[in-house]
Amino acid sequence: MTSSKQYLEYILERLSGLDDISYRAMMGEYIIYYRGKIIGGIYDDRFLIKPVKSAKAMMPNADMELPYEGAREMILVDETENEDFLKELIEAMYDELPSPRKRK
């Protein structure tokens, strides 16, 4: 199953309080970036984020799900209506996220 453009637009609208949010379509899904770093993505119309310490601390009871078969588990964000929470969550995660790789 692939993700819908409508769900992507919904999540991007919820993240609109953050500067420099971008995305890239990849095989029917969407990778989400914050200031150039991958925070997670939209997989089967689910917003999943990387399981860094700050995200786990802010969502201790969140479900862990596979974005696709063979991938590592990610945190399911089910509080998508709360824009203030999402902004705080993504900003808290930023320093723990790996820097983008340099392309050769």
LOZA-98665 format. One record per residue: x, y, z of N, C-alpha, C in turn; residue in one letter. Coordinates in pm, whole numbers, padded with zeros to 5 digits, always signed. Each point is the difference from the previous one (the first is absolute). Layout:
N
XYZXYZXYZA
...
//
This chain:
104
+00085-00118+00000-00085+00118+00000+00089+00124+00000M
-00042+00102-00067+00074+00125-00002-00075+00107+00079T
+00069+00105+00032-00061+00110+00075-00066+00099-00094S
-00104+00063+00049-00073+00097-00082+00063+00139+00012S
-00011+00073-00108+00048+00139-00001-00080+00083+00103K
-00126-00035+00021-00084+00072+00097+00054-00015+00142Q
+00045-00122+00035+00054-00020+00135+00131+00075+00015Y
+00083-00001-00103+00124+00079+00003-00032+00147+00023L
-00093+00055-00074-00038+00141+00015-00053+00029+00140E
-00076-00093+00056-00052+00014+00136+00116+00010+00100Y
+00098-00091-00010+00114+00003+00092+00083+00126-00021I
+00024+00038-00124+00077+00122-00026-00069+00123+00057L
-00133+00002-00006-00076+00110+00059+00020+00003+00152E
-00001-00118+00062+00020-00008+00145+00141+00045+00039R
+00097-00018-00089+00139+00037+00027+00035+00140-00051L
-00099+00074-00045+00025+00130-00062+00058+00104+00097S
-00007-00024+00129+00058+00091+00098+00152-00010+00007G
+00056-00098-00066+00146-00019-00002+00058+00058-00129L
+00117+00062+00012+00070+00048-00118+00071-00115-00068D
+00005+00004-00131+00081-00093-00079-00042-00146+00012D
-00128-00026-00012-00051-00136-00013-00009-00030-00149I
+00050-00115-00039-00008-00040-00140-00026-00150-00007S
-00024-00046-00121-00025-00143-00017+00052-00045-00135Y
+00013-00131-00013+00039-00059-00127-00081-00128-00019R
-00061-00012-00116-00075-00121-00032+00098-00113-00029A
-00031-00118+00054+00087-00115-00024-00085-00127-00003M
-00012-00060-00115-00071-00126-00019-00141+00001+00061M
-00075+00104-00025-00137+00009+00047-00016+00048+00143G
+00110+00029+00066-00003+00051+00137+00071+00137+00001E
+00011+00062+00117+00060+00133+00010+00097+00007+00117Y
+00121+00046-00028+00100+00022+00104-00015+00147+00043I
-00005+00025+00131-00017+00134+00054+00132+00049+00057I
+00037+00123-00034+00125+00063+00045-00031+00124+00082Y
+00083+00022+00101-00004+00126+00076+00141+00057-00003Y
+00014+00117-00056+00129+00068-00016+00106-00095-00057R
-00041-00077-00101+00091-00087-00072+00023-00138+00059G
-00051-00025+00119+00017-00131+00064-00131-00079-00010K
+00013-00130-00023-00118-00087-00008-00057-00021+00141I
-00127+00036+00017-00066-00023+00129-00085-00127-00003I
-00043-00039-00118-00085-00117-00014-00067+00003-00135G
-00125-00042-00003-00070-00001-00127-00144-00042+00012G
-00064-00001-00115-00139-00045-00011+00005-00136-00070I
-00047-00100+00068+00000-00137-00051-00140-00058+00017Y
-00063-00040-00108-00137-00055+00006-00093+00092+00078D
+00010+00128-00028-00080+00103+00068+00015-00003+00152D
+00123-00024+00044+00035+00009+00142+00121+00092+00010R
+00000+00089+00098+00114+00088+00025+00091-00069+00100F
+00117-00044-00048+00097-00071+00083+00127+00083+00011L
+00057+00004+00121+00122+00077+00022+00111-00090+00053I
+00122+00049-00012+00116-00076+00048-00007-00014+00152K
+00038-00115+00053-00011-00025+00144+00121+00052+00079P
+00019+00131-00001+00109+00059+00078-00047+00019+00144V
+00094+00020+00092-00031+00007+00143-00107+00104+00033K
+00012+00119-00057-00096+00106+00034-00141-00036-00046S
-00013-00064-00115-00132-00041-00048-00059-00107+00090A
+00083-00096+00040-00048-00105+00091-00042+00059+00135K
+00075+00100+00047-00033+00063+00128-00131+00077-00008A
-00026+00064-00113-00122+00079-00016-00122-00087-00030M
+00025-00121-00052-00111-00091-00034+00033-00139+00053M
+00007-00016+00133+00044-00128+00058-00092-00118-00030P
-00125+00026-00029-00095-00109-00024-00035-00018-00147N
+00073+00067-00086-00031-00007-00143+00031-00138-00056A
-00075-00038-00101+00023-00127-00068+00121+00011-00091D
+00075-00108-00007+00111-00012-00093-00049-00081-00119M
+00023+00050-00121-00048-00069-00119+00107-00003-00108E
-00013-00095-00088+00091-00011-00114-00052+00087-00115L
+00083+00085-00055-00045+00079-00114-00024-00088-00123P
+00084-00102-00015-00013-00097-00108+00081-00123+00041Y
-00025-00110-00064+00067-00124+00037+00151+00011-00017E
+00071-00043+00102+00145+00004-00004+00060+00126+00059G
-00083+00096+00037+00049+00126+00058+00005-00010+00152A
+00064+00098+00061+00000+00009+00146-00130+00064+00047R
-00038-00036+00121-00123+00057+00056+00014+00150+00022E
-00113+00068-00015-00007+00143+00022-00117+00027+00093M
-00005+00121+00053-00107+00038+00093-00120+00053-00079I
-00117-00055+00029-00123+00047-00061-00047+00125+00074L
-00017+00109-00073-00051+00124+00059-00151+00000-00023V
-00075-00015+00109-00145+00001-00014-00063+00129+00050D
+00081+00088+00056-00048+00131+00046+00020+00105-00108E
-00050-00026-00119+00026+00090-00112-00083+00128+00004T
-00103+00005+00080-00083+00121+00007+00065+00110+00082E
+00089-00036+00091+00060+00096+00092+00126+00062-00062N
-00017+00112-00068+00111+00064-00071+00111+00046+00095E
-00037+00048+00118+00102+00044+00097+00086-00118+00045D
-00063-00113+00025+00074-00120+00039+00094-00044-00112F
-00049-00002-00123+00082-00041-00114+00121+00091-00017L
-00021+00129+00015+00111+00095-00012+00104-00026+00108K
-00045-00017+00123+00092-00028+00111+00073-00132-00020E
-00071-00101-00048+00059-00131-00024+00110+00007-00105L
-00027+00059-00113+00096+00006-00109+00121+00085+00039I
-00023+00112+00067+00112+00083+00045+00087-00073+00102E
-00061-00079+00088+00075-00076+00100+00084-00108-00066A
-00049-00057-00107+00070-00109-00071+00121+00049-00079M
-00002+00123-00045+00094+00048-00101+00147-00029+00032Y
+00045+00033+00120+00142-00018+00033+00042-00147+00003D
-00094-00090+00021+00032-00142+00006+00002-00068-00137E
-00053+00067-00100-00008-00059-00133+00135+00009-00071L
+00034-00103-00077+00127+00005-00072-00003+00107-00109P
+00116+00059-00024+00012+00098-00108-00012-00069-00133S
-00046+00072-00101-00011-00062-00132+00135-00044-00053P
+00000-00108-00074+00123-00051-00060+00039+00090-00117R
+00128+00016-00019+00051+00076-00115-00009-00089-00123K
-00052+00055-00106-00006-00075-00127+00132+00011-00071R
+00039-00109-00063+00128-00003-00072-00014+00057-00139K
//
